[in-house]
Amino acid sequence: MLSRGFDRETIERVARIYKSNQDASMALGITLRSFGRLCNKYDVETPYVKRLRRAHAAQSQAA
């Protein structure tokens, strides 16, 4: 089963708290791939994507 009992709120909270996908997946006790799939399933922004978005926004403002 893909979700293993994790609901959207749990995935959102973990993605918000941890700075990396690896840390978030370790906190849940699942693989990186499973964490990514759960984020896609629930349409939650992963820490990695959030970091990329912020870096791109900072680059855009600097230019």
C-alpha positions as CSV (number, residue, x, y, z in Angstrom):
1,M,0.0,0.0,0.0
2,L,1.4,3.4,-1.0
3,S,0.2,5.6,1.8
4,R,1.0,3.3,4.8
5,G,-1.4,5.2,6.9
6,F,0.0,8.7,6.2
7,D,-2.6,11.3,5.6
8,R,-2.1,14.6,3.8
9,E,-1.7,16.6,7.0
10,T,1.2,14.4,8.1
11,I,3.0,14.7,4.8
12,E,2.5,18.4,4.6
13,R,3.8,18.9,8.2
14,V,6.9,16.7,7.6
15,A,7.7,18.4,4.3
16,R,7.4,21.8,6.0
17,I,9.5,20.9,9.1
18,Y,12.5,19.1,7.4
19,K,15.0,20.8,5.1
20,S,15.6,17.8,2.9
21,N,13.6,15.0,1.3
22,Q,16.0,12.5,2.9
23,D,15.4,13.9,6.4
24,A,11.7,13.9,5.9
25,S,11.6,10.4,4.6
26,M,13.8,9.2,7.5
27,A,11.4,10.9,10.0
28,L,8.5,8.9,8.5
29,G,10.5,5.7,8.3
30,I,10.0,5.4,4.5
31,T,12.2,5.5,1.4
32,L,13.0,8.7,-0.5
33,R,11.0,7.3,-3.4
34,S,8.0,6.6,-1.2
35,F,8.1,10.1,0.2
36,G,8.3,11.6,-3.2
37,R,5.3,9.6,-4.4
38,L,3.3,10.6,-1.4
39,C,4.0,14.2,-2.0
40,N,2.9,13.8,-5.6
41,K,-0.2,11.9,-4.6
42,Y,-1.2,14.7,-2.1
43,D,0.1,17.5,-4.2
44,V,2.5,18.6,-1.5
45,E,5.7,20.6,-2.3
46,T,8.8,18.6,-1.3
47,P,11.6,20.3,0.6
48,Y,13.8,19.9,-2.5
49,V,11.3,21.7,-4.7
50,K,10.7,24.4,-2.2
51,R,14.5,25.0,-2.0
52,L,14.7,25.2,-5.8
53,R,11.8,27.6,-6.0
54,R,13.3,29.9,-3.4
55,A,16.7,29.9,-5.1
56,H,15.1,30.7,-8.4
57,A,13.1,33.5,-6.8
58,A,16.2,34.9,-5.2
59,Q,18.1,34.7,-8.5
60,S,15.3,36.5,-10.3
61,Q,15.2,39.4,-7.7
62,A,19.0,39.8,-8.0
63,A,19.0,40.1,-11.7
